[in-house]
Amino acid sequence: MTRILLVRGMLAGLIAGLLVFALARWVGEPQVERAIAFETSMDQARGDAPEPEIVSRKLQSSLGLLTATVVDGVAVGGIFALVFAFSLGRLPIADPRSLSVTLAGLGFVALAVVPALKYPANPPSVGNPDTIGMRTAAYFLLLAFSVVAMVLAARLHAYLQRRTSVWTATLLSAIFFVIVIAASSHFLPNIDEVPAGFPASLLWKFRVAALEMQLLLWSVLGFGFGWLADRALQARQPQHGSL
Protein backbone atom coordinates (compact mmCIF):
# COMPACT_ATOMS: atom_id res chain seq x y z
CA MET A 1 0.00 0.00 0.00
CA THR A 2 2.90 2.34 0.74
CA ARG A 3 4.13 1.97 -2.85
CA ILE A 4 0.69 2.90 -4.20
CA LEU A 5 0.54 5.96 -1.94
CA LEU A 6 4.08 6.93 -2.95
CA VAL A 7 3.17 6.86 -6.64
CA ARG A 8 0.04 8.90 -6.01
CA GLY A 9 1.97 11.37 -3.90
CA MET A 10 4.46 11.85 -6.72
CA LEU A 11 1.57 12.29 -9.16
CA ALA A 12 0.01 14.95 -6.93
CA GLY A 13 3.43 16.57 -6.65
CA LEU A 14 3.79 16.58 -10.44
CA ILE A 15 0.45 18.36 -10.81
CA ALA A 16 1.41 20.79 -8.07
CA GLY A 17 4.75 21.47 -9.75
CA LEU A 18 3.07 22.31 -13.05
CA LEU A 19 0.65 24.69 -11.34
CA VAL A 20 3.48 26.31 -9.38
CA PHE A 21 5.36 26.80 -12.65
CA ALA A 22 2.35 28.63 -14.13
CA LEU A 23 2.06 30.82 -11.01
CA ALA A 24 5.80 31.53 -10.99
CA ARG A 25 5.68 32.64 -14.61
CA TRP A 26 2.74 34.91 -13.81
CA VAL A 27 3.71 36.54 -10.50
CA GLY A 28 7.36 35.63 -9.95
CA GLU A 29 9.20 36.18 -13.21
CA PRO A 30 8.19 39.85 -13.60
CA GLN A 31 9.77 40.57 -10.21
CA VAL A 32 12.92 38.66 -11.19
CA GLU A 33 13.20 40.71 -14.37
CA ARG A 34 12.86 43.94 -12.39
CA ALA A 35 15.52 42.79 -9.93
CA ILE A 36 17.92 41.90 -12.74
CA ALA A 37 17.31 45.30 -14.34
CA PHE A 38 18.15 46.97 -11.01
CA GLU A 39 21.35 44.91 -10.70
CA THR A 40 22.35 45.79 -14.26
CA SER A 41 21.81 49.49 -13.63
CA MET A 42 23.93 49.32 -10.48
CA ASP A 43 26.75 47.59 -12.37
CA GLN A 44 26.61 50.23 -15.07
CA ALA A 45 26.71 53.02 -12.49
CA ARG A 46 29.88 51.48 -11.00
CA GLY A 47 31.37 50.94 -14.45
CA ASP A 48 31.45 47.16 -14.04
CA ALA A 49 31.15 44.95 -17.09
CA PRO A 50 28.07 42.72 -17.09
CA GLU A 51 28.77 39.10 -16.20
CA PRO A 52 28.35 36.68 -19.11
CA GLU A 53 25.26 34.49 -18.96
CA ILE A 54 26.11 30.82 -18.57
CA VAL A 55 22.45 29.97 -19.10
CA SER A 56 20.25 32.43 -20.98
CA ARG A 57 17.39 34.15 -19.15
CA LYS A 58 14.97 32.75 -21.71
CA LEU A 59 15.99 29.22 -20.83
CA GLN A 60 16.05 29.96 -17.10
CA SER A 61 12.51 31.36 -17.11
CA SER A 62 11.05 28.55 -19.23
CA LEU A 63 12.57 25.07 -19.27
CA GLY A 64 14.81 25.71 -16.27
CA LEU A 65 11.95 26.99 -14.13
CA LEU A 66 9.67 24.18 -15.27
CA THR A 67 12.28 21.55 -14.41
CA ALA A 68 12.88 23.06 -10.98
CA THR A 69 9.20 23.28 -10.01
CA VAL A 70 8.33 19.82 -11.33
CA VAL A 71 11.31 18.08 -9.71
CA ASP A 72 10.63 19.88 -6.44
CA GLY A 73 6.93 19.01 -6.61
CA VAL A 74 7.53 15.32 -7.32
CA ALA A 75 10.15 15.06 -4.56
CA VAL A 76 8.01 16.84 -1.97
CA GLY A 77 4.97 14.83 -3.07
CA GLY A 78 6.83 11.55 -2.58
CA ILE A 79 8.06 12.52 0.87
CA PHE A 80 4.59 13.78 1.77
CA ALA A 81 3.08 10.42 0.76
CA LEU A 82 5.55 8.55 2.98
CA VAL A 83 4.72 10.81 5.93
CA PHE A 84 1.02 10.23 5.22
CA ALA A 85 1.51 6.45 5.13
CA PHE A 86 3.39 6.58 8.44
CA SER A 87 0.75 8.79 10.06
CA LEU A 88 -2.23 6.76 8.86
CA GLY A 89 -3.58 4.90 11.85
CA ARG A 90 -1.16 6.61 14.23
CA LEU A 91 -2.87 9.99 14.34
CA PRO A 92 -6.47 10.37 15.59
CA ILE A 93 -7.72 11.34 12.13
CA ALA A 94 -9.44 8.44 10.39
CA ASP A 95 -10.55 10.20 7.20
CA PRO A 96 -7.70 10.14 4.60
CA ARG A 97 -8.68 13.47 3.09
CA SER A 98 -8.76 15.21 6.47
CA LEU A 99 -5.42 13.65 7.39
CA SER A 100 -3.86 14.76 4.11
CA VAL A 101 -5.10 18.35 4.48
CA THR A 102 -3.95 18.46 8.11
CA LEU A 103 -0.47 17.19 7.25
CA ALA A 104 -0.23 19.63 4.35
CA GLY A 105 -1.18 22.52 6.61
CA LEU A 106 1.43 21.51 9.17
CA GLY A 107 4.01 21.07 6.44
CA PHE A 108 3.26 24.51 5.01
CA VAL A 109 3.71 26.12 8.42
CA ALA A 110 6.86 24.21 9.36
CA LEU A 111 8.63 24.19 5.98
CA ALA A 112 7.44 27.43 4.37
CA VAL A 113 6.03 29.97 6.82
CA VAL A 114 8.49 29.62 9.69
CA PRO A 115 11.68 29.90 7.58
CA ALA A 116 10.15 32.77 5.57
CA LEU A 117 9.52 34.79 8.73
CA LYS A 118 13.22 34.80 9.63
CA TYR A 119 14.90 34.28 6.26
CA PRO A 120 12.47 35.26 3.49
CA ALA A 121 13.19 34.61 -0.17
CA ASN A 122 15.23 37.27 -1.93
CA PRO A 123 15.29 38.29 -5.59
CA PRO A 124 18.51 38.61 -7.62
CA SER A 125 20.91 41.36 -6.47
CA VAL A 126 19.83 40.96 -2.83
CA GLY A 127 22.37 39.15 -0.67
CA ASN A 128 26.14 39.22 -0.28
CA PRO A 129 27.82 36.37 -2.21
CA ASP A 130 30.48 36.15 0.52
CA THR A 131 27.89 35.14 3.14
CA ILE A 132 26.00 32.55 1.10
CA GLY A 133 27.46 29.67 3.14
CA MET A 134 26.46 31.22 6.45
CA ARG A 135 23.01 32.15 5.15
CA THR A 136 22.38 28.66 3.81
CA ALA A 137 23.48 27.02 7.05
CA ALA A 138 21.29 29.33 9.15
CA TYR A 139 18.28 28.71 6.91
CA PHE A 140 18.54 24.93 7.08
CA LEU A 141 19.22 25.03 10.81
CA LEU A 142 15.98 26.96 11.33
CA LEU A 143 14.23 24.51 9.01
CA ALA A 144 15.45 21.61 11.14
CA PHE A 145 14.33 23.34 14.35
CA SER A 146 10.92 23.94 12.78
CA VAL A 147 10.43 20.29 11.77
CA VAL A 148 11.54 19.00 15.19
CA ALA A 149 9.31 21.54 16.96
CA MET A 150 6.33 20.50 14.81
CA VAL A 151 6.88 16.80 15.57
CA LEU A 152 7.18 17.51 19.30
CA ALA A 153 4.07 19.70 19.19
CA ALA A 154 2.14 16.88 17.48
CA ARG A 155 3.24 14.41 20.15
CA LEU A 156 2.32 16.88 22.87
CA HIS A 157 -1.09 17.34 21.26
CA ALA A 158 -1.69 13.58 21.25
CA TYR A 159 -0.66 13.37 24.91
CA LEU A 160 -2.83 16.28 26.02
CA GLN A 161 -5.83 15.18 23.98
CA ARG A 162 -6.13 12.04 26.11
CA ARG A 163 -6.32 14.20 29.24
CA THR A 164 -8.04 17.42 28.17
CA SER A 165 -10.30 18.73 25.43
CA VAL A 166 -9.23 18.95 21.80
CA TRP A 167 -9.34 22.75 21.99
CA THR A 168 -7.05 22.91 25.02
CA ALA A 169 -4.64 20.38 23.54
CA THR A 170 -4.47 22.30 20.27
CA LEU A 171 -3.97 25.66 21.98
CA LEU A 172 -1.20 24.42 24.29
CA SER A 173 0.57 22.60 21.45
CA ALA A 174 0.46 25.71 19.28
CA ILE A 175 1.87 27.82 22.12
CA PHE A 176 4.65 25.27 22.63
CA PHE A 177 5.51 25.40 18.91
CA VAL A 178 5.60 29.20 18.86
CA ILE A 179 7.84 29.35 21.96
CA VAL A 180 10.33 26.84 20.53
CA ILE A 181 10.49 28.64 17.18
CA ALA A 182 10.82 32.06 18.81
CA ALA A 183 13.66 30.82 21.04
CA SER A 184 15.43 29.13 18.13
CA SER A 185 15.11 32.19 15.91
CA HIS A 186 16.46 34.45 18.64
CA PHE A 187 19.82 32.66 18.67
CA LEU A 188 20.18 32.49 14.89
CA PRO A 189 21.90 35.38 13.09
CA ASN A 190 19.89 38.26 11.67
CA ILE A 191 20.61 38.88 7.98
CA ASP A 192 19.88 42.18 6.26
CA GLU A 193 21.76 42.49 2.98
CA VAL A 194 19.31 44.51 0.89
CA PRO A 195 21.35 46.97 -1.19
CA ALA A 196 20.68 50.69 -0.84
CA GLY A 197 18.09 51.95 -3.24
CA PHE A 198 16.51 48.57 -3.89
CA PRO A 199 12.74 49.09 -4.42
CA ALA A 200 10.83 48.05 -1.32
CA SER A 201 7.73 47.22 -3.35
CA LEU A 202 9.74 44.83 -5.54
CA LEU A 203 11.20 43.08 -2.51
CA TRP A 204 7.73 42.74 -0.95
CA LYS A 205 6.09 41.43 -4.13
CA PHE A 206 8.85 38.89 -4.70
CA ARG A 207 8.60 37.52 -1.15
CA VAL A 208 4.81 37.38 -1.32
CA ALA A 209 5.02 35.56 -4.66
CA ALA A 210 7.45 33.02 -3.18
CA LEU A 211 5.08 32.36 -0.30
CA GLU A 212 2.12 32.11 -2.67
CA MET A 213 3.91 29.41 -4.65
CA GLN A 214 4.53 27.44 -1.48
CA LEU A 215 0.89 27.84 -0.49
CA LEU A 216 -0.21 26.53 -3.89
CA LEU A 217 2.17 23.57 -3.66
CA TRP A 218 0.97 22.47 -0.23
CA SER A 219 -2.69 23.13 -1.05
CA VAL A 220 -2.56 20.90 -4.13
CA LEU A 221 -0.73 18.22 -2.16
CA GLY A 222 -3.21 18.39 0.70
CA PHE A 223 -6.41 18.28 -1.32
CA GLY A 224 -5.15 16.47 -4.44
CA PHE A 225 -3.25 13.73 -2.68
CA GLY A 226 -6.06 13.39 -0.13
CA TRP A 227 -8.50 12.62 -2.95
CA LEU A 228 -6.10 10.17 -4.61
CA ALA A 229 -5.23 8.45 -1.33
CA ASP A 230 -8.89 8.13 -0.38
CA ARG A 231 -9.67 6.41 -3.68
CA ALA A 232 -6.69 4.08 -3.28
CA LEU A 233 -7.66 3.10 0.26
CA GLN A 234 -11.29 2.52 -0.72
CA ALA A 235 -10.16 0.27 -3.58
CA ARG A 236 -8.18 -1.84 -1.11
CA GLN A 237 -11.04 -2.30 1.37
CA PRO A 238 -12.88 -5.10 -0.51
CA GLN A 239 -9.64 -7.07 -0.77
CA HIS A 240 -9.00 -6.86 2.96
CA GLY A 241 -12.63 -7.65 3.70
CA SER A 242 -12.48 -10.85 1.71
CA LEU A 243 -9.55 -12.29 3.65
PEUR-V969827 format. One record per residue. N is the residue number from 1. OMEGA is omega in whole degrees, 0 to 359 (999 if undefined). Layout:
<<N;OMEGA> <N;OMEGA>>
This chain:
<<1;180> <2;179> <3;179> <4;179> <5;179> <6;180> <7;181> <8;175> <9;178> <10;177> <11;177> <12;178> <13;177> <14;178> <15;179> <16;180> <17;178> <18;179> <19;177> <20;177> <21;180> <22;179> <23;180> <24;178> <25;185> <26;187> <27;184> <28;185> <29;177> <30;179> <31;177> <32;180> <33;178> <34;179> <35;178> <36;177> <37;177> <38;180> <39;179> <40;179> <41;178> <42;178> <43;179> <44;179> <45;178> <46;182> <47;180> <48;176> <49;179> <50;179> <51;180> <52;180> <53;175> <54;175> <55;184> <56;179> <57;179> <58;179> <59;179> <60;185> <61;180> <62;184> <63;180> <64;179> <65;179> <66;179> <67;182> <68;183> <69;180> <70;179> <71;178> <72;180> <73;180> <74;180> <75;180> <76;178> <77;178> <78;178> <79;179> <80;179> <81;179> <82;176> <83;178> <84;180> <85;178> <86;184> <87;183> <88;182> <89;179> <90;177> <91;183> <92;177> <93;187> <94;184> <95;182> <96;181> <97;179> <98;179> <99;180> <100;180> <101;179> <102;179> <103;178> <104;178> <105;178> <106;178> <107;178> <108;180> <109;186> <110;188> <111;182> <112;187> <113;185> <114;177> <115;182> <116;179> <117;181> <118;182> <119;182> <120;179> <121;181> <122;176> <123;175> <124;180> <125;176> <126;180> <127;179> <128;180> <129;182> <130;182> <131;185> <132;178> <133;179> <134;181> <135;179> <136;180> <137;180> <138;180> <139;183> <140;175> <141;177> <142;178> <143;179> <144;177> <145;182> <146;180> <147;180> <148;179> <149;179> <150;178> <151;179> <152;178> <153;178> <154;178> <155;177> <156;179> <157;179> <158;179> <159;182> <160;183> <161;178> <162;185> <163;180> <164;177> <165;178> <166;180> <167;180> <168;179> <169;180> <170;181> <171;182> <172;178> <173;178> <174;178> <175;178> <176;181> <177;181> <178;181> <179;180> <180;181> <181;179> <182;179> <183;179> <184;181> <185;182> <186;184> <187;176> <188;185> <189;173> <190;184> <191;178> <192;185> <193;178> <194;182> <195;179> <196;178> <197;180> <198;184> <199;180> <200;180> <201;178> <202;179> <203;180> <204;182> <205;179> <206;182> <207;176> <208;179> <209;179> <210;179> <211;177> <212;178> <213;176> <214;178> <215;178> <216;180> <217;184> <218;177> <219;179> <220;178> <221;182> <222;184> <223;182> <224;179> <225;178> <226;179> <227;180> <228;180> <229;179> <230;178> <231;180> <232;181> <233;177> <234;179> <235;180> <236;184> <237;180> <238;180> <239;179> <240;181> <241;182> <242;180> <243;999>>
